[in-house]
């Protein structure tokens, strides 16, 4: 009888352990699903990453403008509220750190929202036209067509892709935040000409949804001080290849 009771007890203990393990796995899975990470970028010159959700807490490190941080989505709505430098916001918890870290919400912005209005206006790059090339002398991009980046008024931007008999124009909006420029393209126009003497004719217009991020950087050529634009991100559906080549820049 004692043996039977002993066996029954062992079976009961195993069942409890398995049940607890399943409950734990279920809870962990549920937490993982309810708290996904959101990709943010720093929109200040630098952002302080702190070890606690308070302006008086220790600074663990700083992230510069344009850097990516991953935020626990639950903290976006439930993070501790505070007013810092006269601006109200929340302390957002980083999800890509082995120890608890926090950044104030006014220092960062969800990457997807950087390509939506309202856009910041910055006169520094209005009317700026840049060619995509490798060397300062021009050319050397390795692509069989010319690319021209054109910043216009009202945050309007276009990329013109010139081929022999066709021209593609990508139209959209942009905003400059410190040393990064965020571009969103919503339209592509195809123009064609039968010969070099004729005016291009619009063949088609198509809606698109493509994002690009550029960064101002110093010319890598020795002794050069020109400030160039470097492509650091393009959405996967953007059909202009090689604009993130390590050797090529957008040059005026």
Secondary structure, DSSP 8 states (H G I E B T S, - for coil): -HHHHHHHHHHHHHHHHHHHHHHHHHHHHHHHHHS-EEEEEE-SSEEEEESSSSTTS-EEEEEETT-EEEEEHHHHHHS-EEEETTEEEEEEEBSS-SS--EEEGGGEEEGGGGGSSS----TTSTT-EEEEESSTTS----SSSEEEEEE-STTEEEEEEE-SSEEEEEEEEEEEETTEEEEEEEEEEEEE-SSTTS--EEEEEEEEEEEEEEEEEE--STT---EEEEEEEE-TT---TTTT-TT-EEE-
